[in-house]
Amino acid sequence: MGGNMDGVTVINHPLVQHKLTIMRKKETSTAGFRRLLREISTLLCYEVTRDLDLTVERIETPLAEIDAPVLEGKKLVFASILRAGNGLLEGMLDLVPSARVAHVGVYRDHETLEAIEYYFKAPEDVSNRLVIVVDPMLATGNSSIASIDKLKERGAHNIRFLCLLAAPEGIRNFHAAHPDVPIYTASIDSHLNEKGYIVPGLGDAGDRMYGTK
Ligand code: URA
């Protein structure tokens, strides 16, 4: 699956790494970026769900009756941090179509880099479900930390965080705030620049997927 250090799993599957490289290229088009994001998110979803518990269900094939494996427990919740999280969400829903979806709107104040909440809508019973929080970029960690604060206030306690790229500074902040939440990422990049962008990164993920710049 990948390297595991201090609560961070780096998903270094060759297909993930290859697609990520194309996404990083500045000349990759909006359409190309969006398609790759959808593809890569199914692969990331595959890895973040790899150890889910199974139970068995009695079924009949055309030939025999068997106890066959099915996922145990309640349906998953995918929690998208708006707006860039939605880019990861679509591919994940391709793979787990019955998942419930939460939307958390936090934006970064570009002056202070603080996370400000403007939207929150989640399924009622998040406390009984595995919640996989998605945001392509773990930069300062402020928006993901604030989003998970809100989900925990609503009772969520079984949480994983999935991103495409993480900065070491963001990982440190995130772990300090939510040591119980494991991080899954395709890459740990070098550092944050003075504007809070991940270097080398891929730029502004929202702008790149929606063509807003
Ligand atoms: N958000 C982005 O979209 N890109 C970064 O590099 C950092 C935060």
Residues whose N, C-alpha, C, O or C-beta is under 5 A from the ligand:
A	BS01	URA	M137 A139 G196 Y197 I198 G201 G203 D204 A205 G206
